């Protein structure tokens, strides 16, 4: 196995694990500690834990995608992963970003 593939797979798994842990923590606690203040300034207090849980869910999904990408890169000895991990990473980041955008700008008000 080449050193580049090994570095790529290990860094992807470590980064994914970090995203997964932080995301699951946010889902469990509903804590907005890691969300910028300007994202939650316009949100009613009773909705903030809900927003934090949605953003945490997106981070957790992206973390699973990164871990899968690292595992696939390690198993098949290629630095580029397959479609499923990339879809999960994109889907997770999209959930987090859309939640922040929608609840920050509140297009319905």
PyMOL commands that set and color helices and strands:
alter all, ss='L'
color gray80, all
select helices_A, chain A and resi 3-29+37-40+45-76+83-105
alter helices_A, ss='H'
color red, helices_A
deselect
rebuild
show_as cartoon
